Amino acid sequence: MAELTEAWVAEAIARHRWRERLRAEFEARVGATEVSVQSPDQLVEVRVGADGSVRQVNLLGPLHGRSTVEVSRSVATTVAAATDAAEWARRILYAALSGLVGGETTTGGSVSRGCNMLGSAGTTHGACGCGASGSGSQCRQIRSTPIE
C-alpha cells in the first residue's frame, strides 16, 4: 500500500481542483452552446441547447397546402434530430476541453459547423452553406457564446 505523504496529498488535491475547473468550464460551455437543426423538407428549424433543452421551434416554410400530419411529422422528426445533435455537441465540447480535437469548436461567438447526414446522396444543403449532400439530410450548426 502506498504511503500517504504531503507531496502525494498535495498532488491529489491539485488533480481534484483541476477536474473541478474542467467540469465547471464544460458546464459553462454546454450552457452557452446552441445547436440548430432543420427538417429535410426545410419546413422546421429546432434550436436546442447542448444540455438538451429545446430553446426555439421555427416554422420556416409555408403551411398552406400541408396537412397537419405532414407538419406534425416534420416537427417530431426535427425535434428528435435536435436531441441527437445536442448529444453530438456535448461530445464535441468534451473532446475539445479534453484536448482530443482542435478547432472544431471556438469561443468568441463564432460558429462551427458539422453535418449529420441521413440517407443517400442527391440533394445539397442550402441553409447552412456546409456543402454536404444527401437525401433526407439534417444539418447541425453549433453556435457558442463567449465564456467570460
Secondary structure, DSSP 8 states (H G I E B T S, - for coil): -----HHHHHHHHHHHHHHHHHHHHHHHHHHHEEEEEE-TTSSEEEEEETTS-EEEEEE-S--TT--HHHHHHHHHHHHHHHHHHHHHHHHHHHHHHHTSS-SSS-STT-EEEEEE--S-S--B--SS----B-TT-EEEEEEE----
